[in-house]
Amino acid sequence: MGSTSAENHGTDGTAAVGRRDLIKRSAALGLISVPTMSFLSACASGGGGDDGEKAKAGKKTAKNPLAVNESAAMEFVLFDGGFGKEYAEDAVKIYEKNFPGAKVKFSATQKIQSTLQPRFNQGTPPDLIDNSGAEQMDMGTLVGKNQLADLTPLLDAPSYDDPAKKVRDTLRPGIVEMGQFDGEKVWILYYAYTVYGVWYSRKALAALDEEYPETWDQMLAVCAKAKKKGIAGWTYPGKYPYYIPFSLYPMIAKVGGAEVLDAIDNLEPNAWKHPAVKACFDAYYELYRKGYILRGTPGLDHIQSQTAWAQGKALFLPNGSWVENESANVIPDDFEVTVSAPSGLDSSDKLPFGTIWASGGEPFVVPAKANNGAGGMEQLRIMLSEASSRNFTSKVKSLTAYNGGTDGITLTPGLKAGVAALEKAGQNVVNPRLQDWYVQLQKEKIGVAGLGEMMAGRLTPAEAIKKIQNFADEAAKDDSIKHYKHQ
């Protein structure tokens, strides 16, 4: 979400960090449309003329299995979010060392869509893009309009460290499937592996003589105790309320089963009217009604809410595992950053406590019209090596898609907690797809116009559900967007 991300989680990911650029409330309420119509029109017509000259294939060798043209320029645009850019710059240096005759252009921006949309329109996109953050381009649109290259050649290539292993065989479970939309082709490589949930200070809870609450009654009791001490129970990025689902969606799955989230992703009629959705909306609304939300939260961005949380003004924060790195400059040394799966309602929940959302974040894509798509894929192959993965984890306190890369690293408190949360979850890991199938629906409509309004007290849960169901129904009937379903 980066993050979408939201991440950056934070996103988009639809989250990201430094990871979120401001989405104006007017835009979120539909007065301004993202992605813009010019982008959708360009996608519909195939992306415009190809003004660049495609690089000729190079010689395929054991060290160059993707047959990269060793003298062809390669351009890489990174989302400048909570993970920073040093990890990518380090990987670029390896590319430059391996292909000394190639000129590499590397840049980082938070304005992914506004920077790259014109280039997609002109048919001259970069060779590799980290499509994350608040200005993330809509993945469903990119895939549906054939704007992305199939990454199967990368996945079937020998891994950087072990030629006997394909790249796909070195990845964490679910990464390949996340990049698929409507078949076997893989359009996106999610580089970071993000644990979403409720983040808190173990020290702060201990000071209240409390453990993390497993049921909602226990959650309310902890918040009441904190309130008496002048501490809010919760805060969140009110300007980017699509962070709320990082804990709300897995709670819905815990209460009603993962199939409830699948129905929501599938845009099924009345999916948002499921009793588990209503129960969880009512539970979150109770936080507002009882005054357990930090005053002023609806006006905070992600950095401000995270800073307030780090300063001990609120106990709980829905977020992704990028938060430890993004807020490193304000988190006290003795804070003991911890993440938990969301509290459930009670013992009647369908899934056990520990059910959590974890999935790939930081979506990397190679445009179909890239001049040097093989170079873009080779850069990703380098990033999926053990050394690059370890470098990422040690620098930004997050796991990567590479299934390993933690040997010899002293895990930070947040990273250690994320690993522990995954172990506790076992098979009960959910992966809602709205944030990559329907970015605008997830961020602007469900997030800002629905949940954001409810948590600010401007909608009741029933009104929010009705509004969100209407948004979902509109998306399901919209023939201008491609629709996806869980297989």
C-alpha positions in Angstrom: 0.0 0.0 0.0 2.3 1.0 -0.2 1.9 0.3 0.3 -0.2 0.4 -1.5 1.6 0.3 -0.2 -0.5 2.0 1.4 1.4 1.8 2.2 4.3 3.8 1.7 1.9 0.7 2.2 3.3 4.1 3.1 0.8 2.0 0.1 -0.7 2.5 -2.0 1.0 1.4 -1.8 -2.4 2.8 -2.1 -0.2 3.2 0.5 3.4 4.7 1.2 5.8 6.9 3.4 7.0 10.0 3.4 4.7 7.5 1.9 1.6 9.5 1.0 1.1 12.6 -1.0 -1.9 14.6 -0.1 -5.1 13.7 -1.8 -7.4 16.7 -1.5 -10.7 16.0 0.0 -12.5 17.4 -3.0 -10.6 14.9 -5.2 -11.5 12.1 -2.9 -15.2 13.0 -3.0 -15.2 12.7 -6.7 -14.8 16.3 -7.8 -11.5 15.4 -9.3 -11.0 12.0 -10.8 -7.8 9.9 -10.4 -6.6 8.5 -12.7 -7.5 11.3 -15.1 -9.6 10.7 -18.2 -6.6 11.6 -20.4 -4.8 8.6 -18.9 -7.8 6.3 -19.3 -8.3 7.5 -22.9 -4.6 6.9 -23.7 -4.8 3.5 -22.2 -7.9 2.7 -24.2 -6.1 3.6 -27.4 -3.1 1.5 -26.5 -0.9 4.2 -25.1 -0.1 6.5 -28.0 2.7 6.4 -30.5 6.0 4.8 -29.8 8.5 7.7 -30.1 11.4 5.7 -28.7 13.5 3.0 -30.4 13.3 -0.4 -28.8 16.7 -1.7 -27.6 17.8 -4.7 -29.6 18.2 -7.9 -27.7 21.7 -8.7 -26.4 23.5 -12.0 -26.2 21.9 -14.5 -23.8 24.5 -16.0 -21.5 24.6 -17.6 -18.0 25.3 -14.2 -16.5 22.8 -12.5 -18.8 19.9 -14.9 -19.0 17.4 -12.2 -20.0 19.6 -11.2 -23.0 19.9 -7.6 -21.9 21.6 -5.3 -24.5 24.8 -4.4 -22.7 25.0 -0.9 -24.2 21.3 0.0 -24.1 20.2 2.8 -21.7 17.9 1.8 -18.8 15.6 4.1 -17.0 14.2 3.3 -13.5 11.7 5.6 -11.7 11.2 4.8 -8.0 8.4 6.0 -5.6 10.1 8.2 -3.1 8.4 7.0 0.0 9.0 5.5 3.4 11.5 3.0 2.2 13.7 5.8 0.9 15.8 5.3 -2.3 19.1 4.1 -1.0 18.2 0.4 -1.4 17.3 1.0 -5.1 20.4 3.1 -5.7 22.5 0.3 -4.3 20.9 -2.1 -6.7 21.4 0.3 -9.6 25.1 0.3 -8.9 25.2 -3.5 -9.3 23.4 -3.1 -12.7 26.0 -0.5 -13.8 28.8 -2.8 -12.7 27.4 -5.7 -14.6 26.7 -3.6 -17.7 29.4 -0.9 -17.7 28.5 0.2 -21.3 24.9 1.0 -20.3 23.7 4.5 -19.2 21.3 4.2 -16.3 18.9 7.0 -15.5 17.5 6.7 -12.0 15.1 9.1 -10.4 12.7 9.1 -7.4 9.4 11.0 -7.1 6.2 11.0 -5.0 4.3 12.2 -8.1 4.2 8.9 -9.9 1.0 9.5 -11.9 1.5 13.2 -12.8 5.1 12.5 -13.7 4.5 9.3 -15.8 1.0 9.7 -17.2 2.2 12.0 -20.0 4.9 9.5 -20.9 2.5 6.6 -21.1 0.3 8.8 -23.3 3.2 9.4 -25.6 4.3 5.8 -25.6 7.7 6.6 -24.0 7.5 5.2 -20.4 10.6 4.2 -18.3 11.8 0.7 -18.3 11.1 0.0 -14.6 8.6 1.8 -12.3 7.8 1.5 -8.6 4.1 2.3 -9.0 3.2 3.2 -5.4 2.0 6.1 -3.2 -1.0 8.3 -3.2 -0.4 9.0 -6.9 -0.2 5.4 -7.8 -1.5 4.6 -11.3 -4.5 2.3 -11.3 -3.2 -1.2 -11.7 -6.5 -2.6 -13.0 -6.5 0.0 -15.7 -2.9 -0.6 -16.6 -3.4 -4.4 -16.9 -6.8 -4.1 -18.6 -5.5 -1.8 -21.3 -2.4 -3.8 -22.0 0.0 -1.2 -20.7 2.3 -3.7 -18.8 4.8 -6.3 -19.8 4.3 -9.9 -18.7 7.0 -10.6 -16.1 7.0 -14.4 -16.7 10.5 -14.2 -18.5 11.9 -12.7 -15.3 10.2 -15.3 -13.0 11.4 -18.2 -15.2 14.9 -16.9 -15.5 17.7 -18.3 -13.2 17.8 -16.6 -9.9 20.7 -14.2 -9.3 22.3 -16.3 -6.7 21.6 -19.9 -7.8 21.2 -20.7 -11.5 19.6 -24.0 -10.6 16.6 -22.1 -9.1 14.2 -20.0 -11.0 13.4 -16.5 -9.7 9.9 -17.6 -9.0 11.1 -20.4 -6.7 12.9 -17.9 -4.5 9.9 -15.8 -3.6 7.6 -15.7 -0.6 4.2 -17.5 -0.9 1.6 -15.4 -2.7 3.9 -13.0 -4.4 3.5 -14.4 -7.9 -0.3 -14.8 -7.4 -0.6 -11.2 -6.4 0.9 -10.1 -9.7 -1.8 -12.0 -11.6 -5.1 -10.5 -12.5 -6.9 -12.6 -15.0 -4.8 -15.7 -15.8 -1.3 -17.0 -15.7 0.5 -13.9 -16.8 2.2 -11.9 -14.1 2.0 -8.1 -14.5 3.4 -6.9 -11.2 6.3 -7.8 -8.9 5.6 -6.7 -5.3 9.0 -6.2 -3.9 8.4 -5.4 -0.2 6.5 -7.9 2.0 4.3 -5.9 4.2 2.6 -6.9 7.5 -0.5 -4.7 8.1 -2.2 -4.5 11.5 -2.5 -2.5 14.7 0.8 -1.0 15.7 1.6 0.0 19.3 4.2 0.5 21.9 4.7 -2.5 24.1 6.1 -0.2 26.8 3.0 2.0 26.6 0.7 -1.0 27.1 2.8 -2.3 29.9 2.6 1.1 31.7 -1.2 0.5 31.7 -0.7 -3.0 33.0 -2.3 -4.3 29.9 -1.7 -6.8 27.1 -2.9 -6.4 23.5 -6.7 -6.9 23.6 -8.0 -10.0 21.7 -11.7 -9.1 21.8 -13.5 -5.8 21.2 -14.8 -5.5 24.8 -11.2 -5.8 25.9 -10.2 -3.2 23.3 -12.8 -0.8 24.7 -11.7 -1.4 28.2 -8.0 -0.7 27.4 -9.0 2.5 25.6 -11.1 3.6 28.6 -8.2 3.0 30.9 -5.9 5.0 28.6 -8.4 7.8 28.4 -8.3 8.2 32.1 -4.6 8.8 31.8 -5.0 11.4 29.1 -4.1 9.1 26.3 -6.2 8.4 23.2 -7.0 4.9 22.3 -6.5 5.3 18.5 -5.3 7.6 15.8 -4.9 7.2 12.0 -4.2 9.3 9.0 -7.5 11.2 8.7 -6.4 12.7 5.4 -5.8 9.2 4.1 -8.4 7.1 5.8 -7.7 4.2 3.5 -5.2 3.2 6.2 -8.1 2.1 8.4 -8.7 -1.1 6.3 -5.2 -2.3 7.3 -6.8 -3.4 10.5 -10.5 -3.3 9.6 -10.4 -5.7 6.7 -8.7 -8.6 8.5 -11.1 -8.0 11.4 -14.0 -8.5 9.0 -12.3 -11.7 7.8 -11.8 -12.9 11.4 -15.4 -12.3 12.3 -17.1 -13.5 9.1 -14.5 -15.6 7.3 -12.1 -14.8 4.4 -15.0 -15.4 2.0 -16.5 -12.1 3.1 -13.5 -10.2 1.8 -13.5 -12.3 -1.4 -17.1 -11.2 -2.1 -16.1 -7.6 -1.5 -13.2 -7.9 -3.9 -15.4 -9.5 -6.4 -17.8 -6.5 -6.2 -20.7 -9.0 -5.5 -24.1 -7.5 -4.8 -24.7 -6.7 -1.1 -21.2 -7.9 -0.2 -20.8 -4.9 2.1 -24.2 -5.7 3.8 -22.8 -8.9 5.3 -23.4 -9.0 9.1 -19.6 -9.3 9.8 -19.1 -6.0 7.9 -21.9 -4.3 9.9 -20.5 -5.7 13.2 -17.0 -4.4 12.5 -18.2 -1.0 11.3 -20.2 -0.7 14.5 -17.2 -1.6 16.6 -15.0 1.0 14.9 -17.7 3.6 15.2 -17.8 3.0 18.9 -14.2 4.3 19.1 -15.4 7.6 17.8 -18.6 7.6 19.8 -16.8 6.9 23.1 -14.2 9.6 22.4 -11.3 7.1 22.1 -9.9 8.7 18.9 -7.2 11.3 19.3 -8.7 14.8 18.9 -8.0 16.3 15.5 -7.2 12.9 13.9 -9.5 13.6 10.8 -7.2 16.5 9.9 -3.9 14.6 10.3 -1.8 13.1 7.5 0.2 9.9 7.9 3.3 11.6 9.2 1.4 13.7 11.8 -0.6 10.7 13.0 2.5 8.5 13.3 4.3 11.3 15.1 1.4 11.7 17.6 1.5 7.9 18.2 5.2 7.9 18.6 4.9 10.7 21.2 2.5 8.6 23.2 -0.6 10.6 22.5 -2.4 7.5 21.2 -2.0 3.8 21.8 -3.0 2.2 18.6 -2.3 2.9 14.9 -3.5 1.0 11.8 -0.5 0.9 9.5 1.9 -1.3 7.6 5.4 -2.5 8.4 7.0 0.5 6.7 5.9 2.7 9.7 9.0 1.8 11.8 11.3 3.1 9.2 9.2 6.1 8.2 8.9 7.3 11.8 12.4 6.3 12.9 13.3 9.9 13.6 10.5 10.3 16.2 10.1 6.9 17.7 11.9 6.8 21.1 14.6 4.2 21.6 12.6 2.4 24.3 9.3 2.5 22.5 9.3 -1.2 21.6 7.4 -1.0 18.3 5.0 -3.9 18.0 2.3 -5.0 15.7 -0.7 -7.3 16.3 -3.4 -8.8 14.3 -6.6 -6.9 14.9 -8.9 -7.6 17.9 -12.0 -9.7 17.0 -15.5 -9.4 18.4 -15.7 -12.4 20.6 -15.4 -16.2 20.7 -18.1 -16.5 17.9 -15.7 -15.2 15.3 -15.0 -17.6 12.4 -11.3 -17.3 12.4 -8.9 -17.3 15.4 -7.1 -14.4 16.9 -4.0 -13.8 14.9 -5.7 -13.5 11.6 -3.8 -10.8 9.8 -3.3 -9.0 6.5 0.1 -9.6 5.0 1.1 -9.3 1.3 3.4 -7.9 -1.2 3.9 -4.1 -1.3 5.8 -1.7 -3.5 4.4 -2.8 -6.9 7.1 -2.8 -9.6 6.1 -2.9 -13.2 7.8 -3.0 -16.6 5.7 -1.0 -19.2 4.8 -2.9 -22.4 6.3 0.0 -24.4 9.5 0.3 -22.4 12.5 0.7 -24.7 14.6 -1.6 -22.6 12.1 -3.9 -20.9 14.8 -6.7 -20.5 16.9 -4.2 -18.6 14.1 -3.3 -16.3 13.5 -7.0 -15.6 17.2 -7.6 -15.0 17.2 -4.7 -12.5 14.4 -6.6 -10.7 16.4 -9.8 -10.9 19.3 -8.1 -9.1 17.0 -6.7 -6.5 15.7 -10.2 -5.8 19.1 -11.5 -4.9 19.9 -12.4 -1.3 22.4 -9.6 -1.0 20.0 -6.9 -2.3 17.2 -8.3 -0.1 19.4 -8.3 3.0 20.4 -4.7 2.2 16.8 -3.6 1.9 15.8 -5.3 5.1 18.7 -3.9 7.1 18.2 -0.4 5.8 14.4 0.0 5.8 13.3 -2.5 8.5 11.0 -4.5 6.2 11.0 -7.9 4.5 11.2 -8.4 0.8 9.5 -10.7 -1.6 12.7 -12.8 -1.5 12.1 -15.7 0.8 15.1 -15.2 3.0 17.6 -12.4 3.4 17.4 -12.0 7.1 20.4 -14.2 8.1 23.0 -12.2 9.9 20.7 -9.2 10.5 19.7 -8.0 13.9 16.0 -7.6 13.5 14.5 -4.3 14.8 11.6 -4.5 17.3 9.0 -3.8 14.6 10.5 -6.3 12.1 10.8 -8.9 14.8 7.1 -8.3 15.8 6.1 -8.6 12.2 7.8 -12.0 11.8 6.2 -13.1 15.1 2.7 -12.0 13.9 3.1 -14.0 10.7 4.2 -17.1 12.6 1.1 -16.7 14.9 -1.2 -16.3 11.9 0.0 -19.5 10.3 -2.5 -20.1 7.4 -4.8 -17.3 8.6 -3.2 -14.6 6.4 -5.7 -12.6 4.3 -4.9 -10.5 1.2 -7.7 -8.2 0.1 -7.3 -7.2 -3.5 -9.3 -4.0 -3.7 -6.3 -1.8 -3.3 -4.6 -3.2 -6.5 -7.7 -4.2 -8.5 -9.7 -0.9 -8.0 -7.4 1.8 -6.6 -9.8 4.7 -7.0 -12.6 2.8 -5.4 -10.5 1.7 -2.5 -8.8 5.0 -1.8 -11.1 7.8 -2.7 -14.5 6.2 -2.3 -14.4 3.5 0.4 -11.5 5.2 2.2 -12.1 8.9 2.2 -15.8 9.3 1.3 -16.9 6.2 3.3 -14.7 5.2 6.2 -13.2 8.6 6.6 -16.6 10.3 7.0 -17.8 7.6 9.4 -14.8 7.8 11.7 -15.1 11.6 11.8 -18.7 11.1 12.9 -20.3 12.5 9.7 -21.9 9.2 8.7 -23.4 6.4 10.9 -22.2 2.9 10.2 -25.4 2.1 8.3 -25.0 5.2 6.2 -21.4 4.4 5.5 -22.2 0.8 4.4 -25.0 2.0 2.1 -22.7 4.6 0.6 -19.9 2.1 0.1 -22.2 -0.6 -1.4 -23.4 2.0 -3.9 -19.8 2.8 -4.8 -19.1 -0.9 -5.3 -22.2 -1.4 -7.4 -21.3 1.6 -9.6 -17.8 0.1 -10.1 -19.3 -3.3 -10.9 -21.5 -1.8 -13.6 -18.8 0.4 -15.1 -17.9 -1.0 -18.4 -15.0 1.3 -18.8 -12.9 -0.6 -16.2 -11.9 -4.2 -16.3 -13.3 -6.4 -13.5 -11.5 -9.1 -11.7 -12.5 -12.0 -9.5 -10.9 -14.5 -7.1 -10.3 -17.7 -8.9 
